[in-house]
Amino acid sequence: MKKILFFIIFFSINPLCAENNNLKKECITDVVKIDFNFSGTGNVSCKIINSRYIKIIIKPELDDSINPSPWFSFRKSKHSESIKVELDYMDYSHRYYPKVSTDKILWKSIDKSSISLSKKDKVIVIDFPPSVRQEYIASQELVTEIWYYDWYDKLEGSGKVKAEVIGFSVLRKPIIMFSVEGDTKNPYILIIGRQHPPEVTGVFAIKSFINELISSNELSENFLSQYNVIFIPLMNPDGVENGYWRYNENKKDLNRDWGKFSQPETIAVNQQLNKFVTNRRLILFIDFHSTYKNIFYISDTFNSSIKKEFLKYWLDDSSADLLNLGYDYLIINSKAIKNGVAKNYIHNKFKVPSVTYEVSDTENRDKIKKSSSILAKKMMENLLKLD
């Protein structure tokens, strides 16, 4: 994993950190400095209104009406006076509730009393009291490559997981697939995540889900003796590092590219999928995302190689534990033939149960982890019950 990390550091570039169309990438007054010179900041620029008032302009990488996810992140220096920071979403509306951190590890929501909305939620103003420390402010927690590689090291340290570079992104960042394989004749489950960069709650869910699958307990050991798991946690590394709202570096939505396979990220995964065309050992597909609510979009099967309507059976069996946790969700049957969505492509191509696992933007982080752990356990239990 250290070799892969070196490759990333050596070859990665962040085009949004440079000057673009004379927009300022940092604003400095005699009171405070605000800048965006770190991973995951997004297409943002700033303007000095006065020494204690900075305006930040937030733009998408490409104008798009599909599920806008106005993303921002900035760093402010310590300041001895109160300041105001205005976030101008231009043609879009406020979505993510701002969070603050001093180390990009521990985050908390900014006090609601410090935030005012105006112009139909297209502008918000945050009041910051004096601060003795530098702080990061972001629309969601910053979960960038460094976060992933810390997790990857732990995965490999478990002794159960093998990492493999299966391709490269537009900016030549590796697409990394992990596999947990016992007997290669056993059935396979494919899990992917982070096709869309801002969807951080889905990241917390996939991590907890995977960690549960490879836990050192009897359930996991029995499961992994009968099933193989392959997973690709970070499908869009360029978009994540550059703070994009939805796209990859080519300004393409990866979750509308399945079947076309025009982008290097989806091409890399398709090359792995081709291995399952003849051997019929792929039995289940899960794609982690985020949206406004907790939703499971399912494409179930009636003639599955594992069980008729397995997804409904699995989710119904999980419902009591999820509701006891206070994790509210919807299950929506969703099928389409040619819309380029990963779930639909895999379902139609391989005739296997496929689910888009959506997590609410605002869901309690502890509930996300506990609910995904419950779902992983229930998935293993129900698969092990099958003949």
N, C-alpha and C positions, 0 to 999 in steps of 0.2 A: 504493500500500500504506500510506503514512503516513496518508491520510485514513481508511482502514479501521481502523487502529490507534487513531486519535483517537476514532472511534466506540465502540470497545470500552472504552477508558478512561473515556469520558464516561458511558456507559450501564450498564457492568457493575456488578453488586452481588454480594456474597458473604454470603448469609444465615447461613452457619455461623460468621462472624466475630463475631457478636453473642452476647450472653448468651442462653441457651436453657434453660428449666426450672431456673434457678439453678445450672447447671453452670459451673464456672470455666473461662474461656478463657485464663487465665494463672495461674501459681502462682509466688509470690515468697517466698523465704526470705532469711535473712542470708548464705546461701552462694551461691545460684543463682536465676536467673529462667528459667522455661520458659513459652513462649507459642506460639500457633498463628495469629498475625495476619499471614498471608501466603497467597498462592495455593496451592491444592492440599493444604491441611492435612487435610481430611476431618472427619467427625463425631466429634470427639475433645474430651475435657475432662480436667481434672486435679484431683488432690487431694493436699494436703501431708500426708505421713505424719510426717516430721520435717524438720529443716532440710537434711538431706543425702539425703532419700529422697522422691521424687515418684512418685505413681501416675497413670498415664494410662489413661483408659477409652476404648475404641475401639468404636464402634457403626456398623452399616450405616445407610444412609439409609432403608432399608426391610428388614425381616426377609425373607430369601429363601434358599432352599436350593439354588438353581442356581449352581454354581461360585463359592462364597463367596471374596471377595478382600479380606480384612481390610486396609484401607489406613490408614496413619498417617503423620504428619509433624509434627515439632515443632522449635522453635528453643530452644537453651539458651545462656545467657550464658556468658561466661568464669567460671571458678570456681577458687579457690585450694586447695580441698579436693576429695577424691574424693567422688563422688555416685553414687547408684543411681537408676535410672529403671525403674519397673515398667510393662509394657504388659499390660493386661488386656483380652483379646478377648471377654470375657463368654461368650456361647454358641457362639463360633466358635473355630477353631484357627489358630495361627500358620502363615502361608504364605510371606511374603516375608522374605528375610534382610536385616536392617537395614543401611543404608548411611549414610555420614557425609560432609559437605562443608562447607567454610567459605564457598563462594561460589555454591552451587547450580549449578555448572558441572562441576567435577571431583569425582567421587564415588569412594569406596572402601568395601569391605565392612568392617564392624566385626569386630575380632579375635574369633574363636570362643571364646577363653578368657575373654572378657569377658561372655559371654552364658550364662544358665542358663534352662532350660525347666522348667515344672512344671504340675501339674494337667492332664495329657494335652495339653500344648502350648497350653493356653488362656491361660497367663500366661508371660511371659518377663521376666527382670530383666537389665538391662544395667548393668555397672559402668563408670563413666567416671572416668579419672584426672584430676587437675587439668589445666585447660586455660587457656591465655592468650588464647584467641580464642573468639568466638562461633561456634557450629556448628549446622548443620542435620542432623537425623536423619530418615530417611524409609525406608519399606518398599521403594521403588524410586527411581531417579533422578526428580527433579522436572522433568517435561517439560510445562510449562504454556504459556500463550499467548505469553509473551515468547520462549520457545525457538522456537515455530512462526514467529513474525513475523521472527525473524532468518533462518530458512531461507527464508521467503517472499520476503524482499528479495533473497536470492541467486538464487532461481529467476527472479524477474523481471529481475534483472540479467544473466541469461544471454542475454536477447534472444529466447529461443525460446518463452517461456511467457507466457500471458495469464491474468490473475486476474479473476474475476467473482463478485460476491456474488449467490448464487442464492436466498437466503432467510435467515431468522433463527431462532435458538433460542428457547426459552421465555423466557429472560432477555434476549432481543433482541441476542444476539451473532451476528455475521454467519457464515453458512455459506458458505465460500469454495471455489469450484471453479476449478481451473486447467486450461487446455487448451493442447495443443501440436498445432496444426492446420496442415497444408500445404494439400492439396487436400481440401475438405470432402466430395468424392465418395469419398474413401478410407475403408476400414473403421476403426471406432473400438474402442478398448480402454478399459474403465472400471475404475478402481482407487479403493478407499476405505479409510479407516483410522480407528481410535480411536472405534469405537462404544462400547467399554467403557473407562472412564477409567484403571483401573490397568494396562492392558496395554501397558506401556512398551516391552518388547522388540519388539513389533510395530511400534512407532513407529520404532525404529532401522532395522528391516528395510525399511519403506516408504520412508524417506528415502534409503537407499542404493540401493534399487531404482529409484526415480524419477531420482535423480542419474545413475545409469548410463544410463538411457534418453535423457537429454538431454545426454550427454557430447559433447565436441567431438572426435569420432573418426569414422572412415569408417563403421563399423558403425552407429552412431547416426544419422549423416546419411542413410545409405541407408534405414534403417528408417523414419525420420520423413518421408521422401519418399513412402513407400507406406502408412503407417499413421498414424492420429491417436490421441492419448492424452488422456483427460480423467481428472482425479483430484481427490479430495476428502480431504485428509489428516486433517482434524479434524472428525469427524461430531458429536461431543458436547462442544462447548466449555464448556457449563455444568457438566457432570459433571467435566470435567478441572479446572476452576478451583476447584470446591468439594470435590475429593477424594472423589467418590462411588465406591462399590465397583463399581457396574454400570449405574446408571440415568441418565436425564436429569433435569432439574429437576422434571418431572411424575411422577417415580418410575416411569418406564416403561423397559423394556429395548428399546433401539432395534433390536437384532438379533432381536427377536421381533415387530417392527411392520411388516415388509415384507408388502405385500398389504392390510393394514389401513390403513396410512398415517394413523394417528391423531395423530402427533406432528409438529410443524413441521419438525424436522430431516429426517425421512424424506419428508415431503411435498415439501420443497424438491428432494430428489434425484429423487423420482418425476416431478416436473414436467419435469426434464431427460430422464428415461428415456422419457417419452411421445413425445419427438421421434424416438425410434428404432422406434416401433411400426409405422409404415408403410414406412420406408425400408430396414429390415433391415440397417443398416450396423454395428450393434453385434455384435462377434464374440467377445469375451472379457471375463470379469469376474474381478477379484481383490480379496479383502477381507482385510486384515491384522489379526491378533489375537495374543494370547498365551495360553498355558496351561502345563501342567506339562511337556509334551514338545514337541519339534519335530514338527508334524503337518501334512500337506496333506490336508484334506478335499476331495475332488473330486467334482464332478458332471460327468462327461464326456459327450460326444455321439458318436453313431454316424453321424448325418447332418448333421454340422456344415458350415457354409459355408466353414470354413477347412481342416479335416482331421478324418477319423475318429479319435476318441480322441486329440485333440491334447494334452490335459493329460498323459496317460500317456507320450506320445511326447516331450514337452518335459522332464518330470521324469526319465524314463529317460536321456535324453541328458545331463542335468545330473549324474547320479548319481556318475560316476567323480570328477569335480572336487569334488563335495561330500564324498564319502568321503575323498578325499585331504586335504581340509581338516580332517577330523575332525568334520564336521557330521552327526550321526546324526539320522535322521528316519523317520517312518512315512508311508505313503500309504494313506488310507482312503477307499474309495468310499462316498459318503454322499448319499442322495437322500431327499427327503420332499416331499409335495405341499403341505401346509398347516400348516407350523410357524412361519411368519413370519421365517425366517432369510434374510438377504440372498442368500446363495449359491443357496439352493433357489428363491427367488422368481425371481431373474434367469434361472436355468437353465430353469425351467418356462415362464416368460413368453416368453423370447426364443430358447429352444432353442440356447443357446450354452454352450461350456465355462465352468464357474464353479468357483472354488476359494476355500476359506477357508484362508489362509496363517497357520498358528499357529506362534509362536516360544516356545520354552521360557523360563519366568521366569528360569531360572538360567544360560541359555546365555552363554558368553563373548561380550562385546560386540564384540570384533574379529571373531570368527567370524560373528556376525550380519551385520555389514556386508559381509564378504567373500562369504558364502554368498548373500546377496540380490543382490549385484553379479553373481555367477556366474549366478544364475537369470535375471536381467534380460538378460544377454548371450545366454544360450541361448534365451530366448524370442524375442529379436530375430532370431537366426540361423535358428531354425526357421520363423519366420513368413516370413522372406525367401526361404526355400527353396521355399515354396509357389507354385504356379502362379497 
